[in-house]
């Protein structure tokens, strides 16, 4: 049985963006729990939406007036800060009934365990993807993350995460595995591993190469989209 809300990596270039945030979820509308904010102990309010069967779990099993450790997918919004998609909760000591109902709670070897804390601590995030922008002098990073195709066969557009940290320029266009910690509305790099270069498809006279050169030069505050990398996408 799983002992962690974040699944182990199964392939070296497995894309993902997932983490945990502890806080009180405050819905915008008490009758419609799908949108709201997660209010953390440091006073930060993180915009959030509830996905999938977590909504049923919240209505039936959770006291929303208390803080919980939410499992989330992070997204970046330049003017609004961090945006979170809530997909689960890590609380094995109180949710045995929810596990039996096959709701989105990470499994634990002992549902009545007195300790729900994770080894990485609260506000930990794991991001794996292509480094498409890095500016060490300002501590700005952008990583592109690919998503699994939908059941109908359509392919969602890759998304970009704006992060904080220092990764050398020579790792641009490489697949990286990042360990991050949430600080207010930002995800701050704690450690990283470079997996290897991402193969670039030649298109329109090497657009991907020109984008990379612009990023290395540090010009322009925004990173432009990279050329599509090869390899199958993975769900965060």
C-alpha positions in Angstrom: 0.0 0.0 0.0 1.2 3.5 -0.7 2.8 5.3 2.2 3.1 8.7 0.5 0.7 11.0 -1.4 3.3 11.5 -4.2 3.8 8.4 -6.2 7.4 7.2 -6.9 8.9 8.1 -10.3 8.7 5.2 -12.7 10.7 6.7 -15.7 13.7 9.0 -15.7 11.9 11.6 -17.8 8.5 11.4 -16.2 6.9 14.8 -16.2 4.9 16.0 -13.2 4.1 18.9 -10.9 2.6 17.9 -7.5 2.9 18.9 -3.9 1.2 19.3 -0.5 -0.1 22.3 1.3 -1.4 22.5 4.8 -4.2 24.9 5.5 -7.9 25.6 5.9 -9.9 25.5 2.7 -12.4 28.4 2.5 -14.9 28.0 -0.4 -16.0 31.1 -2.2 -19.6 29.8 -1.9 -20.5 27.6 1.0 -23.0 25.8 -1.2 -20.6 25.2 -4.0 -17.2 23.9 -2.7 -15.4 23.8 -6.1 -13.7 27.2 -5.8 -12.0 29.0 -3.0 -8.7 29.6 -1.2 -6.4 27.6 1.0 -5.6 29.7 4.0 -2.2 28.7 5.4 -0.7 29.2 8.8 1.6 32.0 7.5 -1.5 34.0 6.5 -1.2 33.3 2.7 -4.4 32.7 0.8 -3.8 30.5 -2.2 -6.4 30.4 -5.0 -7.6 26.9 -5.4 -10.2 24.7 -7.3 -11.4 21.2 -6.2 -11.1 18.4 -8.8 -12.7 15.0 -9.1 -13.9 12.9 -6.2 -12.2 15.0 -3.6 -15.4 17.1 -3.6 -17.4 14.1 -2.3 -14.8 13.4 0.3 -14.9 17.0 1.6 -18.6 16.9 1.9 -18.8 13.6 3.7 -15.7 13.2 5.8 -13.8 16.5 6.4 -14.3 19.3 8.8 -13.5 22.3 6.6 -13.1 24.5 9.6 -9.9 22.6 10.5 -6.6 22.6 8.5 -5.7 19.6 6.4 -2.7 18.5 4.3 -4.0 18.9 0.7 -2.5 17.2 -2.3 -2.4 19.7 -5.1 -1.2 20.4 -8.7 0.5 23.8 -8.9 -0.1 26.3 -11.8 1.4 29.7 -12.3 -0.5 32.9 -12.9 1.7 35.9 -13.3 -0.5 38.5 -11.6 -2.3 36.3 -9.2 0.5 34.2 -7.9 0.3 30.5 -7.3 -2.9 28.6 -8.3 -3.6 25.1 -7.0 -5.8 22.3 -8.3 -6.8 20.2 -5.3 -6.9 16.5 -6.0 -6.6 14.7 -2.6 -5.8 15.0 1.0 -3.2 13.2 3.1 -4.8 12.2 6.4 -4.5 8.5 7.0 -5.3 8.7 10.7 -8.9 9.8 10.1 -10.0 8.6 6.7 -10.3 4.8 6.8 -13.9 5.1 5.8 -13.0 7.2 2.8 -10.4 4.6 1.7 -13.1 1.9 1.8 -15.3 4.1 -0.4 -12.4 4.4 -2.9 -12.2 8.1 -2.6 -9.0 10.1 -3.4 -7.1 9.6 -0.2 -3.6 8.3 -0.3 -3.4 4.9 1.3 -1.4 4.2 4.4 -0.3 0.9 6.1 -2.2 1.9 9.2 -5.3 4.1 8.9 -5.2 4.8 12.7 -1.6 6.0 12.7 -1.1 8.9 15.1 1.3 10.6 12.8 0.2 12.1 9.5 3.4 14.1 8.8 5.5 13.5 5.7 9.3 13.1 5.7 9.6 16.1 3.4 7.4 18.3 5.6 4.5 20.6 4.7 4.5 22.7 1.5 6.8 20.3 -0.4 6.6 20.2 -4.2 8.1 17.9 -6.8 8.4 19.3 -10.3 9.9 17.4 -13.2 10.1 18.9 -16.7 12.1 20.8 -19.3 14.0 23.9 -18.1 13.2 26.5 -20.7 14.3 29.7 -18.8 16.8 30.4 -16.1 18.3 33.6 -14.9 20.6 33.0 -12.0 21.2 36.7 -11.3 17.5 37.1 -10.4 16.7 33.6 -9.3 14.0 33.1 -11.9 13.2 29.7 -13.5 10.6 28.4 -15.9 9.9 24.7 -16.3 7.7 23.3 -19.0 5.6 20.3 -18.0 3.7 18.0 -20.3 0.4 16.3 -19.5 -1.0 12.9 -20.5 -3.4 12.8 -23.5 -7.1 12.9 -22.6 -9.3 9.8 -23.0 -10.6 11.2 -26.3 -7.0 11.2 -27.7 -6.6 15.0 -27.6 -3.3 16.3 -26.2 -3.5 19.1 -23.6 -1.1 22.0 -24.2 2.0 21.8 -22.0 2.0 24.3 -19.1 4.8 26.4 -17.7 5.6 26.9 -14.0 7.4 30.0 -12.9 9.7 29.1 -10.0 12.4 30.7 -7.9 16.0 29.3 -7.6 19.4 29.2 -9.1 20.1 26.7 -11.9 23.1 27.3 -14.1 22.6 28.3 -17.7 24.3 25.2 -19.1 21.3 23.2 -18.0 18.9 25.1 -20.2 16.9 22.7 -22.5 17.6 19.8 -20.1 15.1 17.7 -18.3 15.3 18.5 -14.6 13.9 17.1 -11.3 13.3 19.8 -8.8 12.5 19.7 -5.1 10.8 22.9 -4.0 9.2 24.5 -0.9 6.3 26.9 -1.0 7.1 30.3 0.4 4.0 32.5 0.4 2.9 32.6 -3.3 6.1 31.2 -4.8 7.8 27.8 -5.1 11.4 28.1 -4.0 14.1 25.6 -5.2 15.7 23.5 -2.5 17.6 21.0 -4.7 17.7 19.7 -8.2 18.9 16.9 -10.5 19.7 17.2 -14.2 18.5 14.1 -16.0 19.7 14.9 -19.5 19.1 17.1 -22.6 15.7 17.3 -24.1 15.7 16.5 -27.9 14.4 19.4 -29.9 12.3 19.0 -33.0 13.6 21.2 -35.9 10.8 23.6 -36.9 10.7 26.8 -38.9 14.4 27.4 -39.1 15.3 26.3 -35.6 12.9 28.5 -33.6 13.7 26.5 -30.5 17.4 27.4 -30.8 16.6 31.1 -31.0 14.4 30.9 -28.0 17.1 29.2 -26.0 19.6 31.9 -27.0 17.2 34.6 -25.9 16.8 32.9 -22.5 20.5 32.6 -22.0 21.0 36.2 -22.8 18.6 37.1 -20.0 16.7 39.6 -22.2 13.1 40.1 -21.8 11.3 39.3 -18.6 9.2 36.4 -20.0 10.3 33.1 -21.3 9.0 32.1 -24.7 7.6 28.6 -25.4 10.2 26.0 -26.2 10.2 23.7 -29.2 8.3 20.5 -28.3 10.5 17.8 -26.8 10.3 14.2 -27.7 9.1 11.5 -25.4 5.7 10.6 -24.0 4.0 12.9 -21.6 3.3 11.9 -18.0 0.6 13.0 -15.7 2.0 15.1 -12.8 
